Amino acid sequence: MMWDDGDRWRMHDQGAGWLMVLLMLVVVIAVVVAVVAIVRGTTSLSPAAHPAPGTRGPDPRAILQERFARGEIDEQDFRTRMRALDDTVT
């Protein structure tokens, strides 16, 4: 069977059309995954949230001082927790 030039171009366009559909599907899935990750809070732009491998995380005393400064804990709780941290130092 012989095709004229018009049929060849239509066959070529169909292949490119499926490729575009596949590409758009991949883009839509990537956007949905990104939105879900942001909404769930599984991504963080702060490097402090994920310390580098082999390094220690944030200083517990500094975190405790920040919580006390913000008023999240009272002075008695602050002192009790600081003593507990001092007792666990090796």
N, C-alpha and C positions, 0 to 999 in steps of 0.2 A: 504494500500500500504506500502510496506516495503522498506526502503532505506539501501543501504550498507554503510559502513563507509565513502566511498568517497563522497557520496551525502551529508551526514551530514556535513562533513567539508566544502563542497562547499557552503552550506546554511549558515554556520557560517561565512565563509569568505565574503559572500555578505553583511551580516549585518555589519561587521567591515568595509567593503569598503564604505558603505554609511556613516558610522560614520566619517571616514577619510575625505570624500568629504565635509561633513558638517563642520568639524573642519577647513579644509583648506578655506572654504568659509568665515567663521567667521574671520580667520586671515587676509584674503585679504581685507575684509570690514574694519577691524580695521586699517590696514595700510593705506588704502585710506582715511579714516576719519582723521587720524593723519597727513597725508601729506597735505590735504586740510586745516586743522586747522593751520598748520605751515605757509603755503603759504599765507593765509588770515591774519595772524598775530593775531589770536584770542587767542593764547597761549603765555605766557610770563614766562620766567624762573626767572625774576627779582621779588623779593618779594615787592619791592617798587612800582611796577606797580599796585598791588592790596593790599592796606593796610588791616590790620586785622579788623574784625568787631568791632565797638565801638571805634576805634581809628581814629584820623584825618589823612588826606592824607598828601602829601608833603607840606612843607611850601611855600606859594606863593611868599614870598619875596626871598627865596633862589632860586626858579625857575627863578624869574625875574633877580636876580643877575647873574645867570648862562647864561641866554640869552644875557645879556649885555656883559658879559665877552667873549662870543663866537662871539660877533659882530652881532647878529641877530637883535638887536634893537639899535637905537642911544641913545645918552645921554638924549636928550630932551624927547623922548618917555619913557625912563627908569624913569626919574624923575616924569613925568606925571602919569605913572602907579603906582609908589611908593606912590605918594600923594593920588591917588584914593584908594589904599589899606589902607593907614593910616586913610582916612575918613570913611571907612567901618568897622573899628575895633569897636567892641562893648564891 
